[in-house]
Amino acid sequence: MAKKTHIKVRMVPENKPDSAFIYYAKKPTKGEKAKNKLKLKKYNPNTKKHEFFVEKKLPPHSK
């Protein structure tokens, strides 16, 4: 079986991590970018502004 080249990460607003609005992004598993935390500037409809979103782990899967 092939190894995964990307993982799925949850992006939450930097200034308000408990916000209801989140983004999902792909992050590489190897290389320089895999070691750093992902930080993207995206639109937040709750505040109606562009803000920085930071990487946070996905919640555990429930069965």
C-alpha positions in Angstrom: 0.0 0.0 0.0 1.3 3.4 -0.9 2.1 6.0 1.8 0.0 9.1 2.1 1.5 12.3 0.6 -1.0 14.7 2.3 -2.9 14.8 5.6 -6.2 16.7 6.3 -5.9 19.4 8.9 -8.6 21.7 10.4 -8.0 25.4 10.2 -9.5 27.6 13.0 -9.4 31.4 13.4 -6.2 32.5 15.2 -7.9 35.1 17.4 -11.0 33.0 18.2 -10.2 29.2 18.0 -13.7 28.2 19.5 -15.5 29.9 16.5 -18.2 27.9 14.7 -16.6 28.4 11.3 -13.6 26.3 10.2 -11.8 25.4 7.0 -10.1 22.1 6.0 -6.8 22.1 4.1 -4.3 19.5 2.8 -0.8 19.5 4.3 2.1 17.5 3.0 3.5 14.7 5.1 7.1 15.1 3.9 9.5 17.9 3.4 10.0 21.4 4.9 6.3 22.4 5.0 5.3 19.3 7.0 7.3 20.4 10.0 5.8 23.9 10.2 2.3 24.8 11.4 0.1 25.9 8.6 -1.2 29.5 8.7 -3.5 30.8 6.0 -5.3 34.0 5.5 -9.0 33.2 4.7 -12.4 34.9 4.8 -14.3 34.5 8.0 -18.1 35.0 7.4 -18.8 35.4 11.1 -16.7 38.5 11.4 -17.0 39.5 7.7 -13.3 40.0 7.4 -10.2 38.2 6.2 -8.3 36.7 9.1 -5.4 34.3 9.7 -6.5 30.7 10.2 -4.0 28.3 12.0 -3.7 24.6 11.9 -5.4 22.4 14.6 -5.6 18.6 14.8 -8.8 16.9 13.7 -11.0 15.6 16.5 -10.8 11.8 17.1 -13.0 9.6 15.0 -16.0 8.3 16.8 -17.5 4.9 16.0 
